Every structure is written in C-alpha cells, then in structure tokens.
Amino acid sequence: MATHYDFELRMKVRDYECDLQGIVNNANYQHYIEHTRHEFLLSRGISFAALHEQGIDAVVARLNMAFKQPLRSGDEFISRLALRKDGLRYVFQQDIYRYPDEKPVIKATVDAVCVVNGKLSDTSALDPYFKDLLEHA
C-alpha cells in the first residue's frame, strides 16, 4: 500500500554535505528530514519560537532511518512527510526520493512529543493545527 503524504519539499544536495566517498554524509539526512518537518509546521501556521514562549516544546523522542541508496552532490530530491497520531506522540513518516526518477533514498520514522513547562505532556496543544489531517488518517 502506497503512503499518502501530507507535505513534500524539493531540495538539492550541496557539495559540503558529501563525505570523502562522494556521497551525502549520513548525518545530513537527519538535517533534511528535520528541515522538512520545520517547513511543514510553518505551512500549518506553527512557530517553534511562539510555542516556546508559551512553554510548549515539541521534541524528537525517537528516530529510525533506513538507508536505501546514497545521494551525491548536485542530486535533486524530494523529502516527503506523512503524519499520524499514536497516543501522546505524533509520528512522522518521512521518506526521501531522488528526483526525477523517484528512487527511494531513505525511509524514516520520527516520533515527536511535547514538553510543557519542562514536563512531558500530551500533544493536544498542537492538535488544532493538524485536525484536518488526523481526521483522514
């Protein structure tokens, strides 16, 4: 069954993101998916700074990445994201595909939780931003 994605962002590999082997260093894939999450949240009207001022911090609790094939300098790619809620966690399914041939590069799952005033809390403060997406999940 194909994943239905809620957001996508097209990017391009920069020279300095590659290691001596000429491929993207594995740590940069985490940067790519983090940037995608941040752009997704901005597109939904969520500002990390504004939330932090209210004492609400969304943080990564768990991250799992499966590497399928490498990207190289100059490669274009699409970072895609699907969102679901599981108990107190928001679960982001994040996949990267090389562009334009759509070859899978990584498959990642990111669990995010909320810390409110320094204590683990439920994510209900964010629910209104995702209501339309979660109703169809």
N, C-alpha and C positions, 0 to 999 in steps of 0.2 A: 504494500500500500504506500503510495507516494505521500510525502509530507506536504501539508498545506502550510505555506509560510505566511507570516503576518507582516514581514518587513524584509527589504533587501537593500544592500548598499554595494555599489560597484567601486572597486579600488584598483590600484596598480602597485606592484612591488617596486620599491626603491632600492638602488644599489646597496646602500648601507645596511639594509635588512638581511643581506645574504652573508653566509659564512665562507670560509676558505674553499668549501666544496662547490660553491657557486649556487647554492640553494638557500631558501629562506631559513634562517635560524629558527629552531622550534619555538623559542620564547616569543617570537614575533607573531605567531598565530594567535597566541593569547591576546596580544595587543589588538590584532584585527577584530577578534570577536568582542573584545571589550569596547572598542570604538563603535562597532555595530550596535551593541546594546545601548550605549550612550546616545547615539543618533536616533535610535528607535524611541528611547524615553523622551528625548527632546521633541520628536514628532508627535508624541502623545501629550505634550504640554508639561512634562515633568522636568523640574530643575533640581539637580542634586544640591546646589547651594541653598535654594529656598527650603528644601526639605530639611537640610542640616540645621538651618536657622530655627526650624520648628522642633528640633531634637530628634528627627527621623533620619536614619541612615540605612540605605539598602546596601547590603554587603554580600559578597560571594561566600557561600558556605561550602560548596563542593564544585569541582571542575573535573571533567573527564574528557580527554581528547583522543581520538583515534586518527592516526595519520595514514592517509591513503596514497598520496603521491606528492612530490615537492613542487613548489613554485620556484621560479627563477626570476632574476632581475628583468624588469620590463613586462613580466606577465600581468595581464589583467585578470581580475577575478571578481566573483560576486559572493558576498557574505550574506547568508540568509538566516532568518530567525523565526521561530515559531514559539508561542508562549502558551503555557498551561499552568494551572494552579494545583498543587498537591499538598493539602493540609496547610501548614504555615508557610510553605515555600512556594515561590514562583520558580518554575522550571523552564529554562530557555533551551530549546533545541537549536543549535547553531551549526550550520553547515557551510563550508566554503567550496565553491566550484570554480574551476578555471574557466575563463571567458575567451573565446566564444564557444568552445567545444563541450562545455558543461561536464568535464571530467571531475569527479569528486576529489577534493584535496584533503579536507578534514571533516570529521563528524564529531561534534562536541555537545555535551550536556552541561549546563551551568545551573546550579541550584542557588537561588538568592533568598535571603531572609531579611527581616527588618530588625534593627536595633533602635529602640525608642528610649531616649534619655539614658543611654548606656546599658539597657537591658533588652534581652531577646524578647521580641513581641510578635504578634500576628501581623500579617501584611495588609490588614483591612484599610489602612490609610492610603494604600495605592490602588485598591480595588476599583474605585470610580474611574480611574484612568483607563482601565482595561475591560470595563464591563461588557462592551460590545464584542470583544474578542473571546472572553471567557464564556459568554452565553452560547457560543457556537462550537466550543471546544469539546 
